[in-house]
Amino acid sequence: MLILLDECVPRPLGKSLSGHQVRTVQKMGWAGKRNSALLQLMSAAKFDVLLTVDQSIRFQQNLAKFVVGVIVLKATSNKLKDLLPLVPAAQAALTTIQPGDYVEIP
């Protein structure tokens, strides 16, 4: 699965997502893009999933119209130490997520 880490997710988290190809918004040259533009770019580049901590994305975008799934990590902060415990649940979600799906990992 091809996963894009949003700007608000620490880059080292990608190393925890074994078995997947992980890219960052920064590495793709998409830093500063608004969510709608980012989701369109992801669709064109054949990404499968956006991994973010942005809990408002589902209210701002009609996610069903994009061919990517969105996984939101809900933690007390976006620091790596707070997000790492959520990785096993995110890995499990990656096995079933479909285009247009929205999954929150509490």
N, C-alpha and C positions, 0 to 999 in steps of 0.2 A: 504494500500500500504506500502511496506517495503522500506524505504529510507535510503541511506547512505550519511552522511555529510562528504565531503572531508576534509582533514587536514586543508585546508586554510579557512574553514568556521567555525566561532565561534560556539562552542558547544551549547550555550544557544539558538541559532536560532531554534534548534530542537523543543523546547517547543512551538514555534509559529505555528508549523505544526500539528494542532489538527486534530484528526481523522486518523492519520497515525502512523505506528511504525517507529521510527527514531533511527538509530544507528550511531555511529561515527567511523571513520577509526581507531582512537586510541583505542576505546573500543573493536573493533573486533580484535585488535592485528595486524593490517595491516599498521601501520605507516611506512612511508618511502618507501612504494611500488610504483613502477613506474605505470603510468596509465594503460598500457596494462595488467600488472599482477593484478592490482586492479580490472579492469573490468572482468577479468577471475575469480577472487575470488568471486566477486559479483554475477556473473552468476551461479557459483557452489552453492552459499549460497542462491540462489533464491531471491536476491534483485530485486526490480522493477526499482529504480531510483537512480542515483548519482546526488547529489546537490553539485555544485562546483562554484567557481569564476574563475576557470582556463579557460580563453577564447581561449586558443590555443589547447585544447583537441580535437576539431573537425578536426584540421589540422594534428594532430599527430597520430590519431587512425582512423581505419575504424569502426565507431560506429555501422554500420548496421550489422556487424558480431557478435555483442554481444546481449544478450537477456535482456539488461537493457536500459532504457532511460536516457538521460542526460539533466539536467536543469542547465544552467549557469546564475548566478546572476551577472549582470553588474552594478556595483556601483562605486563610486569614490574611495572606499577603501573596504577592507574586514572586517571593523569594524561593530559590531552589529548595531550601530545607523544608518549606511548607508545601511545595508541590510534589516532591518525590514520593511521599506516602500515597498520593493519588494515582501514581503510575500503574500499579496492577489493575485498578478498576478501569483506567483508560485503555490499557492493553486489551482487557476483556471487551470493552465497547468497540474497539477497532475490529473485532471479529464479526460483529453483526451490523455495524453502521452502514446505512445506505445513502445514496445521493439525496440531499434535501433534509436528512435527519438532523435533529438537534438533540444532543445528549449532554446533561449536566452530571459532573462527577463531584458529589459533595464530600 
